[in-house]
């Protein structure tokens, strides 16, 4: 069965595969569009499997909020290159999967992979998109907030940092302040909301480090340990200011503390902050070598 250039374009639009791949699939399928699409999918999956061993250390953080159902999602999905992570297609993947998380509320990434998306599962979808984009795509993590309060999200620099905040006892008209708090969390990286949330073992460890630092300072050589311990206790205020959201200096006006900015407008119940790629070991490779490898790979394909 003969096929035309228009058929190749139709298959390309349908599959997202390259022109040459579409033409070859139509040739092998004797012009049968459905069979060609199936061949592309089979070949795409085969290519995607080869990419599973690669390091996906780039990517994007995305967010989705269903205001009617009171559900918010913060998610990180990784790919291999910064170039792909900035593309509309990749961000479309992040948005699609985030919506599935909000709807299905899976317990973890394995459960998310088994959720339905389109004609298959999320795992099928990711595998197919890996073939289309040409890079390994990896679902890394997500968090779900369910609340009767208000959820605010903030995505910084196209997905390099993402924040989600849950506020309760929210007073109408406080939307701008809540957004400012999301910005605060993105910029100042608090670990806790209040001093009371800091685990005792964290405080003990911090005090131990401070005490050793002071004992190693020649200026404190003649000071007894009990005096140094009192000095350390006084210094813990700085630790709280750095790590507890409500004690932090407000990023838009450092003469104010965050708790003063919030006042009685709402209460921050919880927050999540994802920084894209944190904790992932990135592969360092000479750019010239990387380009040479890509060219060699294109020749083989």
N, C-alpha and C positions, 0 to 999 in steps of 0.2 A: 504494500500500500504506500503510495507516494505521500509526501508531506511537504509543506511550504514553510517559508521563513516565518510566516504568521503563526504557524503551529509551534515553531521553536520558541517564539516570543510568548505564546500562551502558556506553554509548559514552563518556561522560565518564571513567569509571573506566578504561576500556581505553586511551583516547588521552591523558588528562591535559589535554585542551582544556577551554575554558570551556563553561558550560551553553548560552549563546546560540549559540556556534559549533557545538556538537553538534546543537542543535535545527535550525539552518539547514542543516547537512549532511544530516541525516535527511530534511528537507523536500525538498532538492534531489535526494536519492537515492531519493525516493519510498518511504522507510521501510526501504530495504535497508541493513542494518547494515554489511556488508562494504564496500559501495560508499561509504557515508557515511564510514567509517574511512579509505578511500582518498582521498576528497575532502579530509578534514581534513589528511591527510599532505601532499597536494599543496599545499593552501593554507598549511599550516604552513611548508613548505619555501620557498614564495614569500615569506612574511613574514620568514623567517630570513635569506634572501638580502639583504633590505633592511637588515638590521642588521649586515651584515659590515663596513661602514665605521665603525661606532662604536668608541669607545675602551673596551676592557674592562680597567679598571685596579683593580678589586676582585677578590675571589676567595678561594681557600683553598689552602693547602699540605696535602697528605695523604700518608700512608705505607701501605705494604702489605709484609708479610713472610711468606714461605713458609718456615717453619722446616725442613720436610722436604727441600726442594730447595735450601736455603741461598741464597735470593734475596731481596733487599730492594729496595724502590722508594721514592723520594721524588719527589713530583710537584707541580707547581703548575698549576692551572687557573683562568682568570680569567673574571669576569663584569663587569657594569656597575655594580652597586650593592651596598653593604654589606648591605642588607636581604636580598637574594637570597643573598649569600655565606654568610649565617648559617643559611639554611634547610636542613631535612633533605633535601629533594629535590636541592639542589645538592651537598651532601656525599655523597649517594648516587651522583651522577655522578662525583665525584672518586674514590670507592672503586672503582666499576666499571671506570674507565679504568686505575687503578693496578694492578688485578688483571690486566688485559690486558697491561700492560707487563711484569709479572713473568712471565707465561706465554709471551709471544711474543718478549720481549727485542728490541724494535725499535731500530734504530741511531739514529734521530732522530724528530722530530715528524712529518715527512712519512711516514716508514715506519709510525709509530704510526697515523696517519690511515687507512692502507691495511689495518690489521689487522682481523680479523673480530671483530665484537661483535654478539650477537643474530642477527637476520636479515640484517644488512648489515655495513658497515664502521664503524670508530670515527668516521670523518667523517660518515657517515649518522646515526649515533647522536647526535653533537654537534649536527648540523643540526636533527634532530627535537626534541632537548631545548631548543634555542634557541627553537623555535616554541612549545613547551609553557610554558617559563618566561617568555618574552617579552623576553629580553635576549640580547645577543651573548655567546656562550660561546667561549672561546679556550684551546686547549691551548698552554701556554707552554713548559714545560721539564720534564725528568725526569732522574733519575740512577738507575742500576742497580748494585747491589753483588752479586756472586756470590762466595761464600766457604765454606770449610770451618770457619771460625771462628764467631763469634756476632755477630748484628746486633741493635742496639738503636735504637729510634726514639722521638722525642718530638715531639708536636705541641702548640704553645703557643697559648692564646687562640683556640681554635676554628679554627686554621689560619692565623694571622697569621705564625707562625714554625714551621718544621719542621726537625728534625735527624735524621740517620741516621749511626750510628757502627758501624764494623766493628772487632771485637776478636779477636785471635788469641792462642794460648797461654792460653786462658781457663780459670781454675780455678773449678770448681763452687762455688757459694755467694757468687760475686762479682757477682751480678745487680744488687744495690742500688747498688754502686759504679759499675757501668757505666751505670746509669740516671742517676746523679749527674753523670757525665761528659757525657751527652747534655744535661742541664740546664745544665751549665757552658758548653757550646758555644752553646746558645741564648742565654744571658744575656751572655756575655763576648765573643762574636764573634771567636774566633781565626781567623787566616788560614792558619796552619801548625801542624804537630804539634810539631816540634823546630826548634832553631836551624839545624840542618844543611839543612833544607828551604828556607830563605829564599834565593831567587835572588840572586846577587852584584849584579846590576843594581839590585835593590830596595834592598839595603844601601848601595850607592854613592849612590843617589838620596837616601836618608834622611840619610846623612852630609853630603851636599852641602847639603841644606835646613838641617840643624842648624848647619853651619858659617856659612852666610849669616846665619842668625838671630843667632848669637853675634857675628859681625862688625858687625852693625847695632846691637848693644847698646853704648851709650856706656861702660859699665863695662869693656868689653874693648878699648877704643880703642888702648891702648898695648901690648897683648899680641901677640907675633909669631904668624904663621900656624901654625907648627909646634906651638906651645903650645896653640893653639885646637884643632888637629887631635887632639892627645892628650886634651883634655877631651871632644871629641866621641866619641872611641873609648870613653871611660869611660861616656858617656851611652847607648851602644847597649844596655846591659843593660836599660834601661827599655823600649826598643823590643821586645826579646825578651819581656819580661814582659807586654807588652800584646798581642802578636801570635802568640806561640807557646804552644799549649795547655799543654804540660807545664811551662812556666815561669810560667804565670799563677797568681795567688792563687786559692785555692779559694773559690768563691762562698758556700759554707756555713760556711767557717771561714778567714778571710783570713790567719790565722797559718800556714797550711799552703799548700804549692804543690801543684798538681795531680799532679805526678809523685810526690810523697810519699803522696798519697791512693791512687794506683793501686798503687804499690809493685811487687810481683811477681805481682799478681792476674791481669793480662793486659797485652797490648801493643795500643795503639791503632794500627791499620794505616792507617785513613783515615776521613774524615768528610765529610759534606756538610751545608750549612746553607742553607736557602732562607728568605728573608724576602719575604712576599707583596707583589707590586707593586714591588719594588725595581728602579729603572731605568726604570719605565714613566712616561711623561708623563701626568699626570692632568689632565683637563679641569676647570677651575674655572668654576662656574656659580652664579649667584645662585639660592638655593633657591626664591624666589617665581617667578622666570622658569622654573625647571625644572618646578615644579608646573603652571604655566600651559601649558607645552608638552605635558605629559602629558595634561592635560584636553583640549587641542585635538586631540591624536592619538587619544584615545578617541572623540571626536565623529566624526572622519573614518572610524574603523573601524566 
